[in-house]
């Protein structure tokens, strides 16, 4: 048995990760076992036809510290101007566009090249101790025997988005192969506590276990996917699958109050996290007081500045020049902090207003040898498409590309769009101190930021840090969870900040974290989701 801890939004997935440790696996095995079960029990938050960012700190395995980047890529058949005349609105948080007939939001043309399965397999082959077949077993069991629908899954299925996005139930009902899985015989959605079985996904996973990942990208499964795509006028084609490759990157590094912060490179959201930390280091946040009006206003301005810089500059570095050295420089941080101190308010421009997108999941793991993994993976806004007999849903990542030509995130063949995914690790010297990440669309960077501030500036443990009331700013409005006191909101309004109060007590990303200190590990699972942090039990033997 390997001692360790797993933290994620799904209890079933967390348990699978811990069982991988009990079987002698390491933090990588635990993360992939957890993630594969996530694809079954939270099948619109993630899937093998999705994308993501995997942060690996592996001092006992080749002394490695790296990212496996598996962002979705626009198919080769796209053109920059193909949707230029179809725009209805930009989402208010700047993370996607609403087009006529929702062509980019649901259906076959919303699908990009998927990287999740390839990344999982590469991580296991290079850095794991168990086989992919071993870590697939718990996921297959949940496919074939079913999983009990949890409150958060049901809540997502029944959510009606504001300002123009399709109701989520339509993603489960538009296509016949999808309906067969997610609707009961009377046409209704499964309710919390009811069991959903997906035997087709189980067959696909058994095929992968038997024939390897190449089956999905070049073999039997790839041919089945290609046939379905061709029959339904999709952008994705066989060559997009066969030619897909992950990318390996070194971390993007920053500093905050003496700690070293490692996060992901673009097109991930790590640069936003570092930019905000650089700006906020110019303030005594502890003296301002946690979640006071002055604290919220200060952090909100840093959020707005980083959001504007993201919209104007941050994209796929293979396609656009990003002035990253300038944006992350101390001179730039001083310039922006001085603006905040002068009382200047940054404006976040938006083309029309629409809804946001937050369909993602996360996993953190650590083992007794100091190996750590923080991984965020997603379907984006899920496409609603399931190929007959395959069981898994495809990503819908085309919805976030900018349909306007000449922009940082404009459409181009092979291009990845910016994502706020920012699986991050904070180091005390050379030792990892905080493993953190979140699902939540553009809320991700804002949730990760507040989790880090809560630990470093306010001495919170992991659970307190992810549970403290959050706020979020991705436009000119400060969004507040319902546990931010109303008198604080009133004071923010009095100094010129428009606010919007959520009915939710927990919200704006689902932050998950593991803190490592001299006495061991403590984990924090966001109370707004269904998850948990779980360590391997003391004295447990796998053969007991």
N, C-alpha and C positions, 0 to 999 in steps of 0.2 A: 504494500500500500504506500502511496505517496500522500503525505499530508498537504492540505491546501484548502482553498476557499473559492467558491463560485458565486457570482451575483448576477442576476438577470431578471427581467420582468415576468418570467413564466416559471412557476414552481416545478413543473414536470421537466423543463429543460435544465434548471439548476440541478435537480436530482441526477439527471443523466450525466452532467458534468462531474459531479462529485463521485458517481459510480466509476467513471473513467479514471479518476485519481485512485480510488480504492483498488481498481484492477491493475494499478502500477503505472498508469499513464502520467504524463506531466501536464503543465498548465496549457500547453497547446492541444493535447488530446482532450482535455476537459472543455476547452473553449469550442472545439469543433463538435464534440458530442452534444454539448449544450445547444449550439447553433443549429445543428441538424434537427433536433427535436423542436426547436423554435419554428422551423419551417413547416412542421406538421400541426402544432398546437396553436400557432398564431399565423395562419397561412396568408393573411393579407398584409402583415407587417414585414414579412421576409419570405424568401424562397430560393430554391436552387437556380431559378431563372432571374435572379436579382443582381445586386451590386453592393459594394461596400468598401470599407477600409479597415485593415487589420494591423494593429500595433503590437509588435513582438519585442519584448526585452528578455533575452535568453542568455544570461551570463554563464550558465552551465552547458550551453549548447553552442559551440563554436564562438563563444563570447559575442553573440549576435545581438544587434539592436537595429531593427528595421521595420519598414511597413511593406505589406503586400497590398497594393492598390488594385482593386477590381471594380472600378467604376464602369457603368454601362457606356457603350459607345454608339453613336448614331450610325445606322446601317449605311452601307456604301451607296445605296440608291437615293439618299436624300439630296436636296439642293438647298442652298441658303435662303432662297426666296419662295419656296414652295407654299408656305402658309402666310406670306406677307399680307395678303388681302383678307385673311380670315380672322383677324384679331377682334375680340370683343372687349377684353380687359386684361390688365396685369393683376396678379394676386397682390393683396395689400402688403404682405410681408416680402414681396419681391422674389418669390420662389415659384414662379410659374406663370403661365398665361392661359386664359380661357379663350378658346377659338369657337367659331361657328360649328354647330353640331358636335362639339366636344371631340373633334377628331384626334386631338393630341392627348386627350384625357382618358379615353376608354377605347378599347378595340384594338385591332391588329396593327394600325399605323402608329400606335403609341409605344410600341415595343422597341427597345434598344438591345444591342448584343449583351447577353448576360455573362457575368464573370464569377458569380458566387461559388458555383460548384468547383470550378477550376482552382480558385484560391484556397478553398477548403482542402482539396486534394494535395496541392503543392505544400501547404503548411504541414500537413500530416506526413508527407513523404520526406520532407527536408528536416523537420524539427520534432515530430511526434515519436512516441515509443510504441503506440498501438497501430493497428492497421485501419484503413478506412472502413473495411468491412466490419470490424469490431465496433467502431463508433457509430456506424449506421444502424446497428441492431436495435437500440432503443427507439429510434425514429421509425423504423419499420414496424415495430410492435404497436406504436401509437397509431400508425396508419391502419393496420389490420384489425386491431381490437377497439380502436376509437379513442377519442379524448373527450373529456367532459368540458363543455363550453363554459368558459369563465366569464365573469361579469365584464371585464374589459373587452374581450372578444365580441360579446353580444352588443356592448355599447357601440363599438366601431361599426358593426354590421347595420345597426339601426340609426346611425348618425345621418342627419340631413345637413349638408354643408351650407354655409351662408353664401350669399352673393354670387350664385351662379354655377358652382360645381354640382355635379350629379350626386344624388343621394347614394350612399354607399351600397344600399341594397340592390341598386341597379348593376353594380359590378358583380353581384352574385347571381343575377337573374337574366341578363341580356343574352347569354350564350348557352346553348343546350348542354354542353359538356360541363359547364360550371353549375348550371341549375341542378343537374343530377347529383352533385356532391353537396351543395350548400342549401338546397331547399328540400323540405320534407314532402311527402306525397300529396299533402293538401296545399302545397305552394307556399307555405309559411317558412320563415327562418327558424333555425334551431334556437331554443331559449337557454338561458343559464341553467346548468345542471343536466342538460340533455347531452347525449353522447353522439358524436359525429364520427363516422367511419369513412375512410378514403382509401379503399383497396387499390384503386388505380395508381395512386401515389406510391403505395407499398410495392406494387409490381415494378414501377420505375426505379425505386430505390434498390430492389433486389437485382434488377438488371445492371445498375451501376456497381453494386457490390460484386457481381459476378464478372462483368465485362470491363469494368474500369470507367474512369471519367471520359475517356476517348469516345465511348459510346454516345455520350451526350453531345459532344462537339464534332465528331466525325463519323460515328457509326450508326447503329440501328436507331437510336433515339434521335440523332441529328436528322436522319432521313425522314422520320415521322414528323418532326417539327417542321422541316422544310416543306413537306407536302401540304401540311395544314396552312403554313404561311402563304404558299403560292395560291392555294384555293380561296384565300380570303383577302387577296390584294394587300398583303402586308409589305412593309418596308424591309423587314428582316429576311435574310436568305441564308442558304446553306454556307456560302463562303464567309458570311459574317461570323458564323459559329466556328467554322474550321480554322479561321485565321485569328481568332481572338487570343490575346495573350495578356496576362496580368503584368503589372509593372512593380519592380522592387525599388524602394526609395530609402534613403537615410532620413532620420527624423528632422523636422524643422525645430530648431532650438530657440528658446528665449529664457529670460530670467525674471523672477518676481520676488522681491524682498529676501534675497539671498538664496532662494530655491532655484533649481534649474528645471525648466519646463520643456518637455519633448512632445511634439504633436505632429500632425500629418502635413504633407506638402499639398499644394494645389494640384488638382481642383477640389481637394477637401477643404474644410473650414478652419484648419488649425491656425492659419495666418490671422483670421479674425480674432481668435482667442488671444493670441500673443499681442496683437495690436491693442486690444482693450486692456490687457494687463499692463502693457507699457504705459498707457495713458493714466491708468488708475494708480500706478505706483507713485505718481506725483502728488497723491492725496493721502492724508491720514484718515483712512476709512474707519478705523476703529474709533477714533475720536468723534467722527461724525455720528456714530451709533448705527447699529444694524437696522436697516429698513426704516430709518427716519426719513422725513421729506428731503432733507439735504443729501442724505446718502443715496436715495433713489434717484434724485435729480442728477447727481454727479455720475452715477453708473449709467443712467439712461442716456446721458449725452455721449459717453464713451461708446455705448451700443449704437447710437445713431451715426456717429462718425465712422465706425467700422462698417456699418451697413451701407453707407454712401460709397465708401471706398471699395467695398465688395461689388456693388452694382456697377461701378465705373471701371474697375481695374481687374478684378479677380476672376480668372477663368482657367481653361485648360492651357497650361504653359507650353504645350506642344503646338498651340495654334495662336496664342496671343502673348505679347510682351507684357509682363507684369512688373511694375516698379517695386518689387518686394523689399529690396534693401532700403528704399526710402520710407515705405510704409511702416517698416519695423525698426526704424532708426530712433535713437534717443532724441535727436533733434526734432523729428516729427512728433514724437510723443510729447515733448515739452511745448511745442507750438500748439498742439491740440488741447493740452491741459490748460494752457494759458487762456485759450478761448473760453473754456468752461469756467475758469476762475473769474473771467470778466463778465460772466453772465450771458454769453452769446449762446443762442439755441440753434442747433444744426437742423436744417430742413431735409427731409427724406422725400425726394420726388417719386411719384408713381404715375404710370400711364393707366388712367381709370382706376377702379378699385375692384378687387375680387376676393376670393377666399384663399385660404392657405392649405398647406399640405404637410402632414406629419405622420406618415405611415412607415414606421421604421422600428428596429429593435436593437438591443445592445447586450453584450456580455463582457464581464470582467472576471479574470481568473488569476490566481497566484498559487505557487507551490512552495514546498519547503526548501527548495534549492534556489529560490529567488527568481525563478522564471515567472514572467507576468505577461498577460495578454489583455488588451482592451480592443474590442472589435464592435463596430457598428455595421449592420447590414440591413438591406431594405428591398422593397419592390418599388420605391417611390410612391406615386399614386398608382395602385395596382391596376393593370389593364383590364381586368375582368375576363381575360381570355384563358381558357384551359383547353388544350388540344385533346380531342377524344381519346380516352384510354390512357392518358399520361398522368393526370391527376394534379399536377402542379400549376399554379398561376404564374403568368409572365409579368415582368415589370412593366411599368407605364412611364418610363423616364423621358420620353420625348416631350412630355407636357412642360418641362422646365426650361427647355431651350427657348431662346428669344426668337420669335418669328420675324423680327425686324432685321434686315440685313445690316452688316457693318457694326454689330454690337459685340461686346466681349463674349456673350454666350449665344451668339447667332449659330444657326444650324450649319454643320459641315460634316461630310463623311468621315467617320472614324473619330469624331470629336466627343469628349466627355463634357458634360455641363457641370458648373460649380455645384457643390453640395456642402451643406453645413456640417456634415459628419466630421467629428473631431475627437476621435479616441486619443486620450491624452494621458501622460504620466508626469507626475511632479517628483523630482529627485531632491533629496537632502544630501548634498555632495554627490557621491557616485551611487548612492543607494535609493531605490524607489521608495517613495513615501506615500503617494496617492495615485491610484489607478482609477480613472474616471472616464465616463462617456455617457451618451444619451441618444434616444430617438427623439424626433420632434420637428422635422423640417428645419426652417431657419431659426426655430426656437432652440435648436441644439446648442449652438455656440453660446447663447445667452444662459442656458441652464448650466452648461459646463463651467462657464465663467463664474456664476454665482456659487457653484459647489466649491470651486477652488478658493474663492474669497472667504467663504464660510469656514473652511478648514484653516487657511493660513492667517487671515486677519482676525478671525473670531474664535479660533481654537476649538472648533466643533469636531466631534468624531464623525465618521462617515454617515451614520444614520441621521444624526442631527443635521448634517450639512445638506443632505438631499431632501430632508423633510421640511426645512425652514421655508416660510412663505416666499414665493418668487414673484417677480414682475418681468416683463419682457417688452422690448422696444424694437420694432422692425419697420416703423413708419414714424409719423409725427405724434402718434398716440402712445401713451404708456399704458400697457395692459397690466392689470393687477389681478392676482388671485384673490378669492373672497376672504382670505385670512389676513390680508393687508388691512389694517384698521381704517375705517371711513374718515376719521379725523385726519389721518395722514393723507388720504386722497384729497380732502378739502384743502389742506395746506398746499398740496401740489397744484391744484386748480388755481389757488390764489396767486401763485407765482408764475402762472401762464402756461401750465402744462395740461393739455387735454388728456383725460384718462378714460379707460373703459374697464369696468369691473366684470370679471368672469363669475359665473355661478359656481365654478369649481373651487374647492378648497385647495386642491393640488393641481398644478398645471404648468404649461410652458416648458415643454420637454419632460422626459421621464428619466431623471438623472440617476445613475447607478455608480457605485464607487466602492473601492476597498482601500482602507488606510492601513499602512504598515508602520509599526513602531517597535520599540524594544520589547514590548510585552506581547507582541504577536500581531494578529490581523483583526480589524473590525470592518464589517461590511455594511453598506447602506443601499436598500432597495427603495425606489421612489414609492411612497404610499399611494400615489395616484394611479398606479398600475397594480397588477396582481402578484408581483414577484417577491423574491426573498434573497437573502444572502445565507449561504450554508457552507459550513466547514466540514471536512472529514471528521468523523467521530473519533475521539480518543479511545485507544484500546480496541478499535474495530479490526477484525480480520476478515479478509474476503472469503475465507473458507469456513467461517464460523456459522 
